[in-house]
Amino acid sequence: MQFEHLGAQPRIHPSAVIAPTAVISGDVSIGAECQVLHGAVITAEGGAITLGESVIVMENALIRATAANPVHIADHVLIGPMASIAGATVAEEVFLATGTRIFNGARIGARSEVRINAVVHLRTVLPAESVVPIGWIAVGDPVQLLSPDRHEEIWAAQRELDFPGYVFGLDRETPDLLVQLTERYGRSLSRHAHDRQVG
């Protein structure tokens, strides 16, 4: 299904194949020979999404852009089932395995691999030809690759990246942070009430 969102409609190359249960919403450009499989969601929430040529988006993957962080995915990228990309830039020939999470402002270098259930955190820069091992976390610029048992080090780096401030414009120390966050984000998402199915 395709939807017009905020006045923008998806633009899909005629050679791309989009599964009937995939959702493509808003300012999305999908290049030649792309494949978007069942249950995938590609949604431009105020920022553009561009998929180059021969990008494969597997089942139930999510790609989301925001006004502050568009998404650009270069040619020959494989996005595994249940992977999630929010407001990031992915260079050519990258493999994002099943269950990977790529956060806002991240940049993934060419020919890199982010393996099963690994995370590339907010504003992290992963150099070309990097590998993030299964379940590990890449965080920062310069990047640190940390195993999940190193939570204190991950949190120390993550705190400096300021997820609530960067993504939602809210101070982490706000006493009612989740109240303000959900109300603000809810107002933004409510703009989908005016979407129109176009395909």
BAFISE-799796 format. One line per 4 residues: number of its first residue (from 1); their letters; for each residue x, y, z of N, C-alpha, C. Coordinates in steps of 0.1 Angstrom, whole numbers. Example, Ala and Ser with C-alpha at 12.3 -4.5 7.8 and 13.67 -1.06 7.14 Angstrom:
BEGIN
1	AS	132:-57:78:123:-45:78:132:-33:78 ~ 128:-22:71:137:-11:71:129:0:79
END
This chain:
BEGIN
1	MQFE	8:-12:0:0:0:0:9:12:0 ~ 4:22:-7:12:35:-8:3:46:-3 ~ 9:56:4:1:67:10:8:80:7 ~ 0:90:4:4:104:4:4:109:18
5	HLGA	15:115:22:17:120:36:23:134:35 ~ 17:144:41:22:157:41:23:163:27 ~ 14:158:18:14:163:4:24:156:-5 ~ 32:146:0:42:139:-8:38:125:-11
9	QPRI	40:120:-23:37:107:-26:49:99:-29 ~ 49:86:-27:61:77:-30:63:78:-45 ~ 76:77:-49:81:76:-63:89:63:-64 ~ 83:54:-72:89:40:-72:92:37:-87
13	HPSA	105:33:-89:110:29:-102:101:18:-107 ~ 98:18:-120:90:7:-126:96:-7:-124 ~ 109:-8:-123:115:-22:-122:115:-26:-107 ~ 112:-18:-97:111:-22:-83:99:-31:-81
17	VIAP	100:-40:-72:89:-49:-68:86:-46:-53 ~ 73:-42:-51:68:-39:-38:58:-49:-34 ~ 59:-57:-23:49:-66:-19:36:-59:-16 ~ 25:-66:-18:12:-59:-16:10:-56:-1
21	TAVI	17:-62:8:15:-59:23:25:-50:28 ~ 34:-45:20:43:-34:24:36:-21:24 ~ 41:-12:33:35:2:34:46:12:30 ~ 43:20:21:52:31:16:45:44:18
25	SGDV	50:53:26:43:65:30:51:77:28 ~ 46:87:21:52:100:20:63:102:10 ~ 73:110:13:84:114:4:94:103:4 ~ 91:93:-4:99:81:-5:103:79:-20
29	SIGA	115:77:-22:120:74:-36:127:61:-36 ~ 122:51:-44:127:38:-45:133:36:-59 ~ 146:32:-59:153:31:-72:151:18:-79 ~ 157:17:-90:156:5:-99:160:-8:-93
33	ECQV	153:-18:-96:156:-32:-92:155:-34:-77 ~ 149:-25:-69:147:-27:-55:136:-37:-52 ~ 137:-44:-41:127:-54:-37:123:-50:-22 ~ 110:-48:-20:105:-45:-7:95:-56:-4
37	LHGA	98:-64:6:90:-76:9:79:-74:19 ~ 71:-84:21:59:-84:29:61:-78:43 ~ 52:-69:47:52:-64:60:62:-52:63 ~ 71:-49:53:80:-38:54:73:-25:55
41	VITA	78:-16:63:72:-2:64:83:8:61 ~ 80:16:51:90:27:47:82:40:49 ~ 84:48:59:76:60:62:84:72:64 ~ 81:82:56:88:95:56:80:104:65
45	EGGA	84:106:77:77:114:87:82:129:87 ~ 81:135:75:86:149:74:99:151:68 ~ 107:140:67:120:140:60:120:130:49 ~ 128:131:39:128:122:27:135:109:30
49	ITLG	131:99:22:137:86:22:141:83:8 ~ 154:79:6:159:76:-8:165:62:-7 ~ 160:53:-15:167:40:-17:173:40:-31 ~ 186:36:-31:193:36:-44:188:24:-53
53	ESVI	197:19:-60:194:7:-69:197:-6:-62 ~ 189:-16:-65:191:-30:-60:192:-31:-45 ~ 183:-23:-38:182:-24:-24:172:-34:-21 ~ 174:-43:-11:165:-53:-7:161:-50:7
57	VMEN	147:-48:9:142:-46:23:133:-58:26 ~ 138:-66:35:131:-79:38:119:-77:47 ~ 113:-88:50:100:-88:57:101:-81:71 ~ 91:-73:73:89:-66:86:100:-56:90
61	ALIR	108:-52:80:118:-42:83:111:-28:84 ~ 117:-19:91:111:-5:93:122:5:89 ~ 118:14:80:127:25:76:119:38:79 ~ 124:47:88:116:59:91:126:71:90
65	ATAA	121:81:84:128:94:83:120:104:92 ~ 128:114:97:121:125:104:125:138:97 ~ 119:149:101:122:162:95:137:165:98 ~ 142:162:109:156:165:113:166:154:107
69	NPVH	161:142:104:170:132:99:164:124:88 ~ 166:128:75:162:120:64:170:107:64 ~ 166:98:55:172:85:53:178:84:39 ~ 190:80:37:196:77:24:202:64:25
73	IADH	198:55:16:203:41:15:209:40:1 ~ 222:38:0:228:37:-13:226:23:-20 ~ 232:21:-31:230:9:-39:234:-4:-33 ~ 228:-15:-36:232:-28:-32:233:-30:-17
77	VLIG	223:-25:-10:222:-27:4:211:-38:7 ~ 214:-47:16:205:-57:21:201:-54:35 ~ 188:-52:37:182:-49:50:174:-61:55 ~ 179:-68:65:173:-80:69:159:-79:76
81	PMAS	153:-91:78:140:-91:84:140:-84:98 ~ 130:-76:101:128:-70:114:139:-60:117 ~ 147:-56:108:157:-45:110:150:-32:111 ~ 156:-22:117:150:-9:119:161:2:116
85	IAGA	157:11:107:166:22:104:158:35:106 ~ 163:44:115:156:57:118:166:68:114 ~ 163:76:104:170:88:102:185:86:100 ~ 189:77:92:203:73:91:208:74:76
89	TVAE	221:74:74:227:73:60:234:60:60 ~ 231:52:49:238:39:47:244:39:34 ~ 258:37:33:265:37:21:263:24:13 ~ 269:23:2:267:12:-7:273:-2:-2
93	EVFL	266:-12:-6:271:-26:-3:272:-29:12 ~ 262:-25:19:261:-27:33:251:-38:36 ~ 254:-47:46:245:-57:50:241:-54:65 ~ 228:-52:66:222:-50:79:214:-63:82
97	ATGT	218:-71:91:213:-84:93:199:-83:101 ~ 193:-95:103:181:-96:110:181:-89:124 ~ 171:-81:126:170:-75:139:179:-64:143 ~ 187:-59:133:196:-48:136:188:-35:138
101	RIFN	194:-26:146:188:-13:149:198:-2:146 ~ 194:7:137:202:19:133:195:31:137 ~ 201:40:145:194:51:151:197:64:144 ~ 189:74:147:190:87:141:204:93:140
105	GARI	207:99:129:219:105:127:231:96:125 ~ 229:83:125:240:74:123:244:74:108 ~ 257:71:106:262:69:92:270:56:91 ~ 266:48:82:272:35:80:280:35:68
109	GARS	293:32:69:303:33:58:301:21:48 ~ 306:23:36:305:13:25:310:-1:29 ~ 304:-11:24:308:-25:26:309:-29:41 ~ 301:-23:49:301:-27:63:291:-37:66
113	EVRI	292:-45:77:282:-54:81:278:-52:95 ~ 265:-51:98:260:-50:111:252:-63:113 ~ 257:-71:122:253:-85:122:240:-86:131 ~ 235:-98:132:222:-101:139:221:-94:152
117	NAVV	210:-86:154:206:-80:166:216:-69:171 ~ 225:-65:163:235:-55:166:228:-41:165 ~ 234:-31:172:229:-18:172:240:-8:168 ~ 236:2:159:244:13:157:237:25:162
121	HLRT	243:31:173:235:41:181:235:55:174 ~ 227:63:180:225:77:177:238:84:173 ~ 238:91:161:249:99:157:262:91:156 ~ 262:78:155:274:71:155:279:70:140
125	VLPA	292:71:138:298:70:125:306:57:124 ~ 301:48:116:307:35:114:316:36:101 ~ 329:35:102:337:36:90:335:25:80 ~ 339:28:67:338:18:57:344:4:61
129	ESVV	338:-6:57:343:-20:59:344:-24:74 ~ 335:-18:82:334:-22:96:325:-34:97 ~ 327:-41:109:318:-52:112:314:-50:127 ~ 301:-49:129:296:-49:143:291:-64:146
133	PIGW	298:-70:155:294:-84:158:280:-87:163 ~ 276:-99:162:262:-103:167:259:-97:181 ~ 249:-90:182:244:-85:194:252:-73:200 ~ 263:-69:194:271:-58:199:265:-44:196
137	IAVG	271:-34:202:266:-20:201:278:-12:196 ~ 275:-4:185:285:6:180:279:19:185 ~ 289:27:191:284:40:197:295:50:195 ~ 291:62:191:300:74:191:307:76:178
141	DPVQ	315:87:178:323:92:167:336:98:173 ~ 347:91:174:350:79:168:342:67:174 ~ 339:57:166:331:46:171:338:37:181 ~ 330:33:191:334:22:200:325:10:197
145	LLSP	331:-2:196:324:-14:195:324:-21:208 ~ 312:-23:214:311:-28:228:302:-40:228 ~ 306:-50:236:297:-62:238:286:-58:248 ~ 274:-64:247:263:-60:255:265:-61:270
149	DRHE	275:-69:275:278:-70:289:285:-58:294 ~ 289:-48:286:296:-36:290:286:-24:291 ~ 275:-27:298:265:-17:298:269:-3:303 ~ 277:-3:314:281:10:319:289:19:309
153	EIWA	298:12:301:305:20:291:296:24:280 ~ 286:15:276:276:19:266:268:31:270 ~ 263:30:283:255:41:288:263:54:289 ~ 275:53:293:283:65:294:285:72:280
157	AQRE	287:64:270:288:70:256:274:75:251 ~ 264:67:254:251:70:250:245:82:257 ~ 248:84:269:243:96:276:248:109:270 ~ 261:109:265:266:121:258:259:123:245
161	LDFP	254:113:239:247:114:226:233:121:227 ~ 228:120:239:215:127:243:203:124:234 ~ 199:111:235:188:107:227:175:116:228 ~ 170:118:240:158:127:241:160:141:236
165	GYVF	172:146:238:174:160:233:175:160:218 ~ 183:151:212:186:150:198:173:147:190 ~ 166:137:194:154:132:187:142:140:190 ~ 139:143:202:127:149:206:128:163:211
169	GLDR	140:169:212:142:182:217:138:184:232 ~ 140:174:240:136:174:254:148:171:263 ~ 149:178:274:160:176:283:157:163:291 ~ 168:154:291:166:141:298:162:143:313
173	ETPD	166:154:319:163:156:333:148:161:336 ~ 141:163:325:127:168:327:119:158:336 ~ 113:162:347:106:153:356:96:145:349 ~ 88:150:340:77:143:333:81:140:319
177	LLVQ	93:135:317:99:133:303:90:125:294 ~ 85:114:299:77:106:290:63:112:287 ~ 58:120:297:46:127:294:48:136:283 ~ 58:145:284:60:155:273:64:148:260
181	LTER	72:137:261:77:131:249:65:124:241 ~ 56:117:248:45:110:242:35:120:236 ~ 33:131:244:23:141:239:29:148:226 ~ 42:152:227:48:159:215:48:149:203
185	YGRS	53:137:205:55:128:194:41:124:189 ~ 31:122:198:18:119:194:12:130:185 ~ 14:142:188:9:153:179:15:152:165 ~ 28:149:165:35:148:152:29:136:144
189	LSRH	28:125:151:23:113:144:8:114:140 ~ 1:123:147:-14:124:143:-15:131:129 ~ -5:136:123:-6:141:110:-10:130:100 ~ -8:118:104:-12:107:95:-27:106:93
193	AHDR	-34:113:102:-49:112:101:-54:118:87 ~ -45:126:80:-49:132:68:-42:125:56 ~ -36:113:58:-30:106:47:-40:101:37 ~ -36:99:25:-45:94:15:-39:83:7
197	QVG	-46:71:6:-40:60:-1:-39:63:-16 ~ -28:60:-22:-26:63:-36:-22:51:-44 ~ -20:40:-38:-16:28:-45:-17:16:-37
END
